[in-house]
C-alpha cells in the first residue's frame, strides 16, 4: 500500500517543483477585452498573455493575472 502513495507523492513533487515554468511572466497582458477564439466550447475570452510574440494564456482576467510581472505591459 505504501508504494502507490509514494508514487503519487513523487508525481506531485515533480509537478510543483516545476515552479519556474509557471512563474514565467508575460511581455504583455490584455485585460478586460472581448477576444473571439476558435474554441467551440469557449468562443469568447476576457484576457490574454503574450510572451515573445506568442499567446501563452487566454481566459479570464483572473486566469492571466499570474503572468503579470514588474516588466509586463498591461493593456486594459
N, C-alpha and C positions, 0 to 999 in steps of 0.2 A: 504493500500500500504506500510506502514511502517513496518509491521510485516515480509514480505519476505526479505526486506533489512536488518532488524535486524538479522534474522536467518542466512543470508549469512555472515554478519559481524561476528557473533558468531562462525560460522564454520571456517572462515578464521583465526580468532584469535586463535582458538584451534589448527589449523594446524601449524601456525607459532610459537606458544608457545611451541611446541614440539622440541625446539632447541637442547637440549642435545642428542636427538635421531639422529639428522642429524649432530651434531658436533662430533660424535664418530670417533676416529682416529684408523686406522688400525695398526696391528703389522708389516705388510709388504705390499708393493705395488710393483707389477711387471709392468714395463712400456716398451714401445717400443718393444712389443712382438708380436708373431704370434700365438694366442691362438685359438684352434679349439673348438667350442661349440656344444652342442646338439640341439641348436635352429635352426630350419629350415629357419627362416626368417633372422637370423644373424649368419652365420656359423663361422665367424672369429671376434675376438675381439683383441684390441691392448694392453689392460691393465686390471689388476685385483687387488682388495684389499682383504687382508686376515686378519681376527681377530679371535683369539683363535682357529686356525686351520680350520676355515670355510671361504669360499668365501662370502664376504658381498657386493661386487660390481664388475661388469665386464662391459667393454665397451671401450671407447676411453681413451687416456691418460688424456684428459681434464675432463672426467667423474669421474675419480678416484682421481684427484688432491686434492679434498676437504677432502679426507681421510688421507692425509699425515700430520703427526704431528711431533713434535720435537723428538719423540722416535720411529718413523716409519722407518723401514729399507726399503729403496728404491732400488730395483734391476732393473737395466737397461739392 
